Amino acid sequence: MIPANFNYESPSTLNEALNLLSAHDDAKVLAGGHSLLPAMKLRLAQPAMLVDLGRISGLSYIREAADKIAIGAMTTHAEVAGSKDLLDSSPLLALAAAQIGDTQVRNRGTLGGSLAQAHPAADYPAAVLALDAEIVAHSHSGERVIPATKFFNGMFSTALRNDEIITEVRVPKTRGEGVTYKKFHHPASGYAVVGVAVRVKKSGNKIESAAVGITGVSEIAYRASAMESKLRGKPIGAFADAAEHAADGIDVIGDVYASAEYRRHLVTVITRRALEAAAK
Ligand SMILES: Cc1cc2nc3c(=O)[nH]c(=O)nc-3n(C[C@H](O)[C@H](O)[C@H](O)COP(=O)(O)OP(=O)(O)OC[C@H]3O[C@@H](n4cnc5c(N)ncnc54)[C@H](O)[C@@H]3O)c2cc1C
């Protein structure tokens, strides 16, 4: 439980942090440390240098930006969960944040850190996928805006380059839509055995469109696109048949706690419940 030796830098500007990343191939950014430090203690990660983002001002905020809400990468899960701006205009991310880990984790862990970590059972990935969020990364080449649907490449793997730092996440305002995040918690770790983020637009008594992001079920969070198209035009409440397709085409994972067969069943149940709650 003792990490390998590493150097530590705590720059005070984003530019200094980017310089350090460019100069050291084996450097890693440190945010809340709630995923990176345990991995280092287990020697699953052995970066030669940590570049701590904690002293850089201006990376922690939640503010309106035209038809979107912009959230700084160093914003903690607790700040996301408690944000009045998000709860009023785009509550899905806040609903997911409120279900992450425990109070200590939510007070230290950050939005940018969680997305960069790309844990297959993390909560934010389902929400950013359902929201069609944008993930903003900075490097010395400038700013890159990565759609959430193109961000996750695999288990613990993203579209981020080594010289890039996530600075902001942008989510659309969803006033007038139904949103919810339903999670079946792993009893020991608190991570999602299955987590389902739903966004529905209604037209009268029918579903006009639905966006569903799912985590915990496979090596990578995904949009349940096959099911989304089945939901279009369906009467509110007729969700059970569509929810049966929540894991269509997905390579479902199994582990000692939940077999692949169990997870494949569970995701249909949690998805139906999430659709019903969002449509209300
Ligand atoms: C006991 C426990 C329970 C937990 N339960 C849950 C849970 O239920 N649901 C859940 O989703 N998560 C859970 N987590 C994980 C938690 O949410 C972490 O906070 C999160 O995964 C990582 O965020 P961090 O800010 O701590 O990042 P760090 O640990 O500091 O970094 C994680 C990775 O992201 C990189 N990184 C960090 N910030 C940036 C950035 N801005 N740009 C580029 N790369 C960056 C780092 O280099 C590192 O590779 C749990 C963690 C613990 C310890």
The ligand as a Gaussian input file, in Angstrom:
#p B3LYP/6-31G(d) Opt

LIG

0 1
 C      -14.466000       4.649000      -1.745000
 C      -14.745000       5.193000      -3.113000
 C      -16.015000       5.060000      -3.646000
 C      -16.293000       5.560000      -4.925000
 N      -17.546000       5.398000      -5.419000
 C      -17.833000       5.892000      -6.646000
 C      -19.159000       5.769000      -7.192000
 O      -20.086000       5.252000      -6.575000
 N      -19.367000       6.270000      -8.434000
 C      -18.378000       6.895000      -9.157000
 O      -18.640000       7.326000     -10.280000
 N      -17.141000       7.030000      -8.669000
 C      -16.842000       6.553000      -7.433000
 N      -15.579000       6.708000      -6.937000
 C      -14.549000       7.394000      -7.748000
 C      -14.577000       8.894000      -7.480000
 O      -15.725000       9.447000      -8.082000
 C      -13.330000       9.625000      -8.017000
 O      -13.393000      10.885000      -7.466000
 C      -13.203000       9.789000      -9.513000
 O      -13.231000       8.588000     -10.181000
 C      -11.880000      10.402000      -9.890000
 O      -11.894000      11.777000      -9.650000
 P      -10.698000      12.482000      -8.939000
 O      -10.963000      13.936000      -9.049000
 O      -10.508000      11.914000      -7.595000
 O       -9.468000      12.128000      -9.941000
 P       -7.994000      11.599000      -9.648000
 O       -8.034000      10.369000      -8.843000
 O       -7.139000      12.706000      -9.173000
 O       -7.560000      11.255000     -11.156000
 C       -8.150000      10.167000     -11.851000
 C       -7.545000      10.092000     -13.267000
 O       -7.969000      11.193000     -14.054000
 C       -6.857000      11.986000     -14.483000
 N       -7.318000      13.373000     -14.393000
 C       -7.841000      13.968000     -13.296000
 N       -8.281000      15.205000     -13.596000
 C       -8.021000      15.389000     -14.910000
 C       -8.237000      16.471000     -15.803000
 N       -8.842000      17.608000     -15.439000
 N       -7.846000      16.321000     -17.098000
 C       -7.243000      15.177000     -17.503000
 N       -7.012000      14.111000     -16.705000
 C       -7.400000      14.225000     -15.420000
 C       -5.715000      11.626000     -13.554000
 O       -4.441000      11.811000     -14.158000
 C       -6.012000      10.149000     -13.284000
 O       -5.550000       9.369000     -14.342000
 C      -15.274000       6.214000      -5.676000
 C      -13.977000       6.361000      -5.126000
 C      -13.720000       5.862000      -3.859000
 C      -12.343000       6.051000      -3.295000

